[in-house]
């Protein structure tokens, strides 16, 4: 039987990635100290590893496909096929940024002020290329962790990944520039990409993962509406296309179903009730395939 070798990211992206796969219909379980998770698809073989390593192993055809951040694809210079961008992070549906940061009381105000300075980061090559593009010559050193505490004693500045910036502020650092914005990507090696079966298998996986991500931001609303109030209620519903309207036993009433943005539903429900909707039900979705 043909197998698709899939690299899954350990660490910060692990929990969210496994949750997305679950909503997409793939059930993955990881045993204690195991780096080879079980997945309920006999055509897929999973390996759990650091996101930093996945681009290299995909590029070298050790893995057919993997999920890793754009930051690590850029850092390693891996020559891979990007199949999809999946916008999520360890804290939710948002990208991460690689930023340059300095101590709050530093005289450094802009990238140009980093000339001749010392910068600590895990993404050395990405930072060096960025500084070179700005015509800045600086010493970029690899940080083995706890990068936020390096300035001012061990470095003048850092290049660090952040989602919210809270950790930087907690360590009395301020951002002076953004080097790149990173989101998880589904990548394939070029040989596997040319294999029709493997490529189709990955495309199907991507469709389901994208459907799960889209559903994260949506909910389904169901309600009953008297026909006299129908136009007023419909005007409030921004469905994917048009709301679904079904006749009820009482011909004067209809049932409406509509997919709406989860972030708007709190206010929308009250507006729908005021417009005449009754028996309003909200329920979550697992997948939306446009």
C-alpha positions, 0 to 999 in steps of 0.5 A, spaced: 500 500 500 502 506 498 503 511 504 504 518 505 509 520 510 506 527 514 511 531 518 507 534 524 510 540 528 511 539 535 512 544 540 507 551 540 503 549 534 502 541 536 496 542 540 492 547 535 494 543 529 492 536 532 485 540 533 485 542 526 486 535 524 480 532 528 475 537 526 478 536 519 476 528 520 483 526 522 483 523 529 491 523 531 493 520 537 500 520 540 503 515 545 507 518 551 514 519 548 512 517 541 514 521 535 510 516 531 503 518 532 497 514 530 492 517 525 486 513 522 488 513 515 492 507 513 494 511 507 498 516 512 504 515 516 505 521 521 512 523 524 512 528 530 518 533 530 520 540 531 517 545 526 524 548 524 526 541 522 520 539 517 522 544 511 529 540 511 526 533 511 521 535 506 526 538 501 530 532 502 524 527 500 525 524 507 517 526 508 512 527 502 509 533 506 509 537 512 506 543 516 511 548 518 511 556 519 513 560 513 518 563 518 522 556 518 521 555 510 525 562 509 530 560 514 532 554 512 531 556 504 528 549 503 526 548 496 519 546 497 512 546 494 507 550 498 500 547 497 496 551 502 497 557 507 493 555 514 492 561 518 492 559 525 497 559 531 498 556 538 493 562 541 488 562 535 487 564 528 492 569 527 499 569 524 506 570 528 511 576 526 518 576 526 520 582 529 526 586 531 525 589 539 530 593 543 530 595 550 525 600 552 530 605 554 535 604 548 537 609 544 535 605 538 529 607 534 529 604 527 533 599 523 538 604 521 540 605 528 542 597 528 549 598 524 554 595 528 550 592 533 549 585 536 542 582 535 540 575 538 535 571 534 533 563 533 532 565 525 539 567 524 539 567 516 532 570 515 535 576 520 541 577 516 538 577 509 533 582 512 538 587 514 542 586 508 536 588 504 536 594 508 544 595 507 545 594 515 551 591 517 550 588 524 552 582 528 547 576 528 548 571 533 544 565 534 540 564 541 538 558 544 532 560 547 530 565 552 532 571 547 527 576 550 532 576 556 539 577 552 538 585 551 542 589 554 547 585 557 548 580 551 545 583 545 543 590 543 537 588 540 533 581 538 529 578 532 523 574 536 517 571 534 511 574 537 503 573 536 501 578 541 507 582 543 505 581 551 512 577 552 516 583 549 512 588 553 513 584 560 521 584 558 521 591 557 522 591 550 519 595 544 518 593 537 522 597 532 520 593 525 517 587 523 521 582 519 516 578 516 509 575 518 509 567 518 503 562 518 503 555 518 504 552 511 503 545 508 509 543 504 511 538 499 517 536 496 518 536 488 518 529 487 512 527 491 508 533 488 509 530 481 506 523 484 499 524 482 496 519 488 500 523 493 499 530 490 491 528 490 492 525 497 495 532 500 490 536 496 484 532 499 487 533 506 488 541 504 481 542 502 478 539 509 483 543 513 481 549 510 474 547 511 475 546 518 479 553 519 473 556 516 468 553 520 472 556 526 470 563 524 463 561 523 456 558 526 450 556 524 443 560 526 437 557 526 430 560 527 423 561 526 420 567 522 413 569 521 412 571 513 410 578 515 417 579 518 421 575 513 424 581 509 426 584 515 430 578 518 433 576 511 436 583 511 440 582 517 443 575 515 450 575 511 450 568 509 455 565 505 450 565 499 443 566 501 439 563 507 436 557 507 428 558 508 424 552 509 416 552 510 413 550 516 407 546 518 403 553 519 404 556 512 404 563 515 411 561 518 418 559 515 424 556 518 431 560 516 438 557 517 444 561 516 452 561 516 454 567 520 461 570 523 462 568 530 464 574 532 458 578 530 453 573 533 452 576 540 449 582 537 446 579 531 442 575 535 439 581 539 437 584 532 434 578 529 429 577 535 427 585 535 426 584 528 421 578 529 425 572 529 423 566 534 426 560 537 433 562 535 438 556 535 446 557 535 450 551 534 458 550 532 460 547 525 466 542 524 467 544 516 465 549 511 467 547 504 466 553 499 
